[in-house]
Amino acid sequence: MNDDTTKLLLNIADDHLEIESSVRRADGAIRLTGRLDYRPRACAHCGIVNQGQIIRYGWRQTTVRFAKIQDNDVLLHLRRRNFYCKEYQRTFLAQTPLVPRHCTISNPTRQACLEKLAEPVSLKHIANELSTSDTFVGRQLMRAERDFQPNWHYLPTVILMDEVKTTKSATDAMSFEFMDAETHELIDLLAFRTIHRLETYFRQYDQAAREGVTMIVTDMNYTYPKLIQTVFPNAVVVIDKFHIIQALNRAFNKTRIRLMKQLNKTSRDYRALKRYWKLLLVPTEKLNFEHFHKWTNFPYWMAATDVVHKLLTLDPELKRTYEVLNQIRTAIQNRDWANYNAAFWQTTGCSEEMQATIQTLQEHHDEIHQTLLNHYSNGPLEGTNNRIKAIKRAGFGYRGFFRFRTRVLYVLRIHTKKALITK
């Protein structure tokens, strides 16, 4: 392999650097020998133009580390020319764009480190692939932290808000996050979620930026809707449809469990209610009524609709709660505001658990009305939560919140494009 091929593979673009030899030692490391020499234009200290005042002053041995190639460490033992300035009476070393001054890790390795940081893997994994230390990888990550400073002059028109568990060093038990509803880009991740701290944070944005926010999409958390009173004067609150249906399903499940515990644990009805709880949560219009087969705890072949009907006949309270659940759920799915309101007047015989959930929904009456009028949801933000948890799990947890925040924003907002060579 000639000099040009080696420099091409190692991404060395310095014409003054020459590769003299290469050898693979018993430890598995590939060791290259190189030389760096040129005629300097000026002194690195005083800046005087070289007109014979700068002379060659021997060599100095340095080491440059590269990323692994086929699981082999690559080291370049580089002899650099040492120069002496007669005017300033000091020496300086020949420099190359291959590696920063006073450093041993090459710039291509640093670039590869930044690309690998965009993947949800641990810092030690990246360090092992690049033949560096995890401390170096962490320093490269924190140098990118300045690229994720908030833009205090802009806020999107529609904001998705939620909370997620981050690190123990966070101020609150849960951390606050918000996202652009149109581009699905995570704007920021905060270590707190209290109303006072959130108001202080958002007041750092310009008044025009805050007045431009017209909609906030969130769950039924009592904190975030209060922001429209003090921070976002022109915004309306939209309750995420998923959280509404989730609250209804939980209320029905609590009812089923309470009524199930009143039965004998060895009875067939108890076992059927415990086994087919997911089937009771399926919307009525999606239940299969054509396919008959054998069901456990039932003596004859039945369709899914027959199984649900049989379970509901065990208790009138369970049946009435099931009817209210499906009526409200269908109205929300169809964005039918009239039928949604009508469901609240037909709750006689419903369980206490469902009554409590309905009362909670009535407290968010205006916000749910906006839900049925708009198509926005917290789905993209909930998907981002899964990615945040994957980053945390891949790194085996993070001790510091700000490093975790930087890593999350780096993974979610840095997009690297890799060419696929097919010919």
WOQUI-V597966 format. One record per residue. N is the residue number from 0. SS is DSSP state (hx for helix, st for strand, lp for the rest). OMEGA is omega in degrees with one decimal (* if undefined). Layout:
n=N ss=SS omega=OMEGA
n=N ss=SS omega=OMEGA
//
This chain:
n=0 ss=lp omega=-176.4
n=1 ss=lp omega=-176.0
n=2 ss=hx omega=-176.9
n=3 ss=hx omega=179.9
n=4 ss=hx omega=178.6
n=5 ss=hx omega=179.0
n=6 ss=hx omega=177.8
n=7 ss=hx omega=-179.4
n=8 ss=hx omega=-179.1
n=9 ss=lp omega=178.3
n=10 ss=lp omega=177.7
n=11 ss=lp omega=-176.8
n=12 ss=lp omega=-177.9
n=13 ss=lp omega=-179.0
n=14 ss=lp omega=-179.0
n=15 ss=lp omega=-177.8
n=16 ss=st omega=179.9
n=17 ss=st omega=175.4
n=18 ss=st omega=-175.2
n=19 ss=st omega=-177.5
n=20 ss=st omega=178.1
n=21 ss=st omega=-179.4
n=22 ss=st omega=176.5
n=23 ss=st omega=-176.0
n=24 ss=lp omega=-178.8
n=25 ss=lp omega=179.5
n=26 ss=lp omega=177.6
n=27 ss=lp omega=-178.4
n=28 ss=lp omega=175.6
n=29 ss=st omega=-176.1
n=30 ss=st omega=179.6
n=31 ss=st omega=176.0
n=32 ss=st omega=-178.2
n=33 ss=st omega=-179.7
n=34 ss=st omega=178.8
n=35 ss=st omega=-178.1
n=36 ss=lp omega=177.0
n=37 ss=lp omega=176.8
n=38 ss=lp omega=-176.6
n=39 ss=lp omega=178.8
n=40 ss=lp omega=-178.3
n=41 ss=st omega=178.8
n=42 ss=lp omega=179.9
n=43 ss=lp omega=-177.8
n=44 ss=lp omega=-175.1
n=45 ss=lp omega=177.2
n=46 ss=lp omega=-179.5
n=47 ss=lp omega=179.6
n=48 ss=st omega=-176.7
n=49 ss=lp omega=173.9
n=50 ss=lp omega=-179.2
n=51 ss=lp omega=179.6
n=52 ss=lp omega=-177.3
n=53 ss=st omega=-177.6
n=54 ss=st omega=175.7
n=55 ss=st omega=-170.7
n=56 ss=st omega=177.7
n=57 ss=st omega=-176.7
n=58 ss=st omega=173.1
n=59 ss=st omega=-177.1
n=60 ss=st omega=176.1
n=61 ss=st omega=-179.4
n=62 ss=st omega=177.4
n=63 ss=st omega=-178.2
n=64 ss=st omega=177.6
n=65 ss=st omega=174.9
n=66 ss=st omega=-178.2
n=67 ss=st omega=173.8
n=68 ss=st omega=-176.5
n=69 ss=lp omega=177.8
n=70 ss=lp omega=177.3
n=71 ss=st omega=174.1
n=72 ss=st omega=-178.9
n=73 ss=st omega=179.8
n=74 ss=st omega=176.8
n=75 ss=st omega=176.1
n=76 ss=st omega=-170.2
n=77 ss=st omega=173.2
n=78 ss=st omega=-178.7
n=79 ss=st omega=177.4
n=80 ss=st omega=176.0
n=81 ss=st omega=-177.2
n=82 ss=st omega=178.9
n=83 ss=st omega=179.3
n=84 ss=st omega=179.7
n=85 ss=lp omega=-178.0
n=86 ss=lp omega=-177.8
n=87 ss=lp omega=179.2
n=88 ss=lp omega=175.8
n=89 ss=st omega=179.1
n=90 ss=st omega=172.8
n=91 ss=st omega=-170.8
n=92 ss=st omega=175.2
n=93 ss=lp omega=-177.3
n=94 ss=lp omega=-179.1
n=95 ss=lp omega=175.9
n=96 ss=lp omega=179.1
n=97 ss=lp omega=-174.7
n=98 ss=st omega=177.2
n=99 ss=lp omega=179.4
n=100 ss=lp omega=178.6
n=101 ss=lp omega=179.3
n=102 ss=lp omega=178.9
n=103 ss=lp omega=-179.1
n=104 ss=st omega=-173.0
n=105 ss=st omega=178.0
n=106 ss=hx omega=174.1
n=107 ss=hx omega=176.9
n=108 ss=hx omega=177.7
n=109 ss=hx omega=177.8
n=110 ss=hx omega=177.3
n=111 ss=hx omega=177.9
n=112 ss=hx omega=179.2
n=113 ss=hx omega=178.2
n=114 ss=hx omega=-178.6
n=115 ss=hx omega=176.9
n=116 ss=lp omega=177.4
n=117 ss=lp omega=177.9
n=118 ss=lp omega=-178.4
n=119 ss=lp omega=177.3
n=120 ss=lp omega=-177.4
n=121 ss=lp omega=179.0
n=122 ss=hx omega=178.5
n=123 ss=hx omega=177.3
n=124 ss=hx omega=177.8
n=125 ss=hx omega=-180.0
n=126 ss=hx omega=179.7
n=127 ss=hx omega=179.4
n=128 ss=hx omega=-176.8
n=129 ss=hx omega=-178.5
n=130 ss=lp omega=176.2
n=131 ss=lp omega=176.7
n=132 ss=lp omega=177.5
n=133 ss=hx omega=175.1
n=134 ss=hx omega=176.9
n=135 ss=hx omega=179.2
n=136 ss=hx omega=177.4
n=137 ss=hx omega=177.4
n=138 ss=hx omega=178.1
n=139 ss=hx omega=178.5
n=140 ss=hx omega=-176.6
n=141 ss=hx omega=173.5
n=142 ss=hx omega=178.2
n=143 ss=hx omega=-176.8
n=144 ss=hx omega=-178.8
n=145 ss=hx omega=179.2
n=146 ss=hx omega=-177.2
n=147 ss=hx omega=174.2
n=148 ss=lp omega=-178.3
n=149 ss=lp omega=173.3
n=150 ss=lp omega=-173.7
n=151 ss=lp omega=-178.4
n=152 ss=lp omega=-176.2
n=153 ss=lp omega=170.0
n=154 ss=lp omega=179.3
n=155 ss=lp omega=-178.7
n=156 ss=lp omega=-179.6
n=157 ss=st omega=-176.4
n=158 ss=st omega=173.0
n=159 ss=st omega=-177.5
n=160 ss=st omega=177.8
n=161 ss=st omega=178.8
n=162 ss=st omega=-176.6
n=163 ss=st omega=177.2
n=164 ss=lp omega=-177.3
n=165 ss=lp omega=-175.5
n=166 ss=lp omega=178.0
n=167 ss=lp omega=-179.6
n=168 ss=lp omega=177.2
n=169 ss=lp omega=-176.7
n=170 ss=lp omega=179.9
n=171 ss=lp omega=-179.4
n=172 ss=lp omega=177.3
n=173 ss=lp omega=-179.9
n=174 ss=st omega=-177.4
n=175 ss=st omega=177.6
n=176 ss=st omega=176.0
n=177 ss=st omega=-168.0
n=178 ss=st omega=172.8
n=179 ss=st omega=-175.7
n=180 ss=lp omega=-177.6
n=181 ss=lp omega=-177.1
n=182 ss=lp omega=-178.1
n=183 ss=lp omega=177.3
n=184 ss=lp omega=178.7
n=185 ss=st omega=-176.7
n=186 ss=st omega=-178.4
n=187 ss=st omega=176.9
n=188 ss=st omega=-173.9
n=189 ss=st omega=-176.2
n=190 ss=lp omega=-175.6
n=191 ss=lp omega=178.6
n=192 ss=lp omega=-179.9
n=193 ss=lp omega=-174.7
n=194 ss=hx omega=-178.2
n=195 ss=hx omega=-179.5
n=196 ss=hx omega=179.0
n=197 ss=hx omega=177.0
n=198 ss=hx omega=178.4
n=199 ss=hx omega=-179.7
n=200 ss=hx omega=-174.9
n=201 ss=hx omega=177.2
n=202 ss=lp omega=174.8
n=203 ss=lp omega=176.2
n=204 ss=lp omega=179.2
n=205 ss=lp omega=178.6
n=206 ss=hx omega=179.7
n=207 ss=hx omega=178.8
n=208 ss=hx omega=-179.1
n=209 ss=hx omega=178.3
n=210 ss=hx omega=179.0
n=211 ss=lp omega=178.3
n=212 ss=lp omega=-176.7
n=213 ss=lp omega=-175.2
n=214 ss=st omega=174.8
n=215 ss=st omega=-179.9
n=216 ss=st omega=-176.5
n=217 ss=st omega=175.2
n=218 ss=lp omega=-177.3
n=219 ss=lp omega=174.0
n=220 ss=lp omega=-176.5
n=221 ss=lp omega=-173.9
n=222 ss=lp omega=-169.0
n=223 ss=hx omega=176.0
n=224 ss=hx omega=179.5
n=225 ss=hx omega=-179.2
n=226 ss=hx omega=-178.7
n=227 ss=hx omega=-179.8
n=228 ss=hx omega=-173.7
n=229 ss=hx omega=-171.6
n=230 ss=lp omega=-176.8
n=231 ss=lp omega=-173.3
n=232 ss=lp omega=-175.9
n=233 ss=lp omega=-174.5
n=234 ss=lp omega=171.9
n=235 ss=st omega=-177.9
n=236 ss=st omega=176.7
n=237 ss=st omega=177.1
n=238 ss=st omega=179.9
n=239 ss=lp omega=-176.0
n=240 ss=hx omega=-179.5
n=241 ss=hx omega=-177.4
n=242 ss=hx omega=176.8
n=243 ss=hx omega=-179.6
n=244 ss=hx omega=177.4
n=245 ss=hx omega=178.1
n=246 ss=hx omega=178.3
n=247 ss=hx omega=179.7
n=248 ss=hx omega=178.3
n=249 ss=hx omega=177.9
n=250 ss=hx omega=178.6
n=251 ss=hx omega=179.2
n=252 ss=hx omega=177.5
n=253 ss=hx omega=177.1
n=254 ss=hx omega=-179.5
n=255 ss=hx omega=-178.6
n=256 ss=hx omega=-179.8
n=257 ss=hx omega=179.3
n=258 ss=hx omega=179.9
n=259 ss=hx omega=-178.9
n=260 ss=lp omega=177.1
n=261 ss=lp omega=-179.8
n=262 ss=lp omega=175.4
n=263 ss=lp omega=-175.7
n=264 ss=lp omega=179.4
n=265 ss=lp omega=-177.3
n=266 ss=lp omega=179.5
n=267 ss=hx omega=179.7
n=268 ss=hx omega=178.7
n=269 ss=hx omega=-178.4
n=270 ss=hx omega=179.3
n=271 ss=hx omega=177.9
n=272 ss=hx omega=-179.8
n=273 ss=hx omega=-174.3
n=274 ss=hx omega=-171.2
n=275 ss=lp omega=-180.0
n=276 ss=hx omega=178.1
n=277 ss=hx omega=179.7
n=278 ss=hx omega=178.7
n=279 ss=hx omega=179.4
n=280 ss=lp omega=177.3
n=281 ss=lp omega=177.2
n=282 ss=lp omega=-175.6
n=283 ss=hx omega=-176.7
n=284 ss=hx omega=-179.8
n=285 ss=hx omega=178.1
n=286 ss=lp omega=-179.7
n=287 ss=lp omega=-179.8
n=288 ss=lp omega=-177.3
n=289 ss=lp omega=-173.7
n=290 ss=lp omega=179.3
n=291 ss=lp omega=174.4
n=292 ss=st omega=-176.7
n=293 ss=lp omega=179.2
n=294 ss=lp omega=176.7
n=295 ss=lp omega=-179.8
n=296 ss=lp omega=174.9
n=297 ss=lp omega=-170.7
n=298 ss=lp omega=-174.6
n=299 ss=lp omega=-178.0
n=300 ss=lp omega=-176.6
n=301 ss=st omega=170.2
n=302 ss=lp omega=-178.1
n=303 ss=hx omega=179.0
n=304 ss=hx omega=179.2
n=305 ss=hx omega=178.7
n=306 ss=hx omega=179.4
n=307 ss=hx omega=179.6
n=308 ss=hx omega=-179.8
n=309 ss=hx omega=179.7
n=310 ss=hx omega=-178.2
n=311 ss=hx omega=178.4
n=312 ss=lp omega=-179.6
n=313 ss=lp omega=-178.0
n=314 ss=lp omega=179.9
n=315 ss=hx omega=178.5
n=316 ss=hx omega=178.0
n=317 ss=hx omega=-179.4
n=318 ss=hx omega=-178.9
n=319 ss=hx omega=177.2
n=320 ss=hx omega=177.8
n=321 ss=hx omega=179.8
n=322 ss=hx omega=179.2
n=323 ss=hx omega=178.0
n=324 ss=hx omega=-176.8
n=325 ss=hx omega=179.1
n=326 ss=hx omega=179.4
n=327 ss=hx omega=-178.7
n=328 ss=hx omega=178.1
n=329 ss=hx omega=178.7
n=330 ss=hx omega=179.5
n=331 ss=hx omega=-179.8
n=332 ss=hx omega=-179.3
n=333 ss=lp omega=-177.5
n=334 ss=lp omega=-178.9
n=335 ss=lp omega=-175.7
n=336 ss=hx omega=-178.6
n=337 ss=hx omega=179.7
n=338 ss=hx omega=176.4
n=339 ss=hx omega=178.4
n=340 ss=hx omega=-179.4
n=341 ss=hx omega=-178.6
n=342 ss=hx omega=-177.6
n=343 ss=lp omega=179.5
n=344 ss=lp omega=-177.3
n=345 ss=lp omega=-177.8
n=346 ss=lp omega=179.0
n=347 ss=lp omega=-178.2
n=348 ss=lp omega=-179.9
n=349 ss=lp omega=-177.2
n=350 ss=lp omega=178.7
n=351 ss=hx omega=179.8
n=352 ss=hx omega=178.6
n=353 ss=hx omega=177.6
n=354 ss=hx omega=179.1
n=355 ss=hx omega=177.9
n=356 ss=hx omega=178.0
n=357 ss=hx omega=176.9
n=358 ss=hx omega=176.3
n=359 ss=hx omega=178.2
n=360 ss=hx omega=178.0
n=361 ss=hx omega=177.2
n=362 ss=hx omega=177.4
n=363 ss=lp omega=-173.8
n=364 ss=hx omega=-177.2
n=365 ss=hx omega=-179.8
n=366 ss=hx omega=178.9
n=367 ss=hx omega=174.9
n=368 ss=hx omega=176.9
n=369 ss=hx omega=177.6
n=370 ss=hx omega=-178.9
n=371 ss=hx omega=179.3
n=372 ss=hx omega=-175.6
n=373 ss=lp omega=-176.6
n=374 ss=lp omega=-176.9
n=375 ss=lp omega=177.2
n=376 ss=lp omega=179.7
n=377 ss=lp omega=-179.0
n=378 ss=hx omega=177.8
n=379 ss=hx omega=-179.5
n=380 ss=hx omega=176.4
n=381 ss=hx omega=175.2
n=382 ss=hx omega=176.1
n=383 ss=hx omega=176.5
n=384 ss=hx omega=178.3
n=385 ss=hx omega=177.9
n=386 ss=hx omega=177.5
n=387 ss=hx omega=178.3
n=388 ss=hx omega=178.0
n=389 ss=hx omega=177.1
n=390 ss=hx omega=179.4
n=391 ss=hx omega=-178.9
n=392 ss=hx omega=-180.0
n=393 ss=hx omega=178.6
n=394 ss=lp omega=-178.3
n=395 ss=lp omega=179.0
n=396 ss=lp omega=178.2
n=397 ss=lp omega=-179.3
n=398 ss=lp omega=-176.9
n=399 ss=lp omega=-178.0
n=400 ss=hx omega=-173.7
n=401 ss=hx omega=174.1
n=402 ss=hx omega=178.3
n=403 ss=hx omega=178.1
n=404 ss=hx omega=-179.5
n=405 ss=hx omega=-179.7
n=406 ss=hx omega=179.4
n=407 ss=hx omega=-180.0
n=408 ss=hx omega=178.8
n=409 ss=hx omega=-178.0
n=410 ss=hx omega=-173.2
n=411 ss=hx omega=-173.8
n=412 ss=hx omega=175.7
n=413 ss=lp omega=-178.5
n=414 ss=lp omega=178.4
n=415 ss=lp omega=179.2
n=416 ss=lp omega=-179.5
n=417 ss=lp omega=-179.5
n=418 ss=lp omega=176.8
n=419 ss=lp omega=-177.9
n=420 ss=lp omega=-178.3
n=421 ss=lp omega=-178.3
n=422 ss=lp omega=*
//
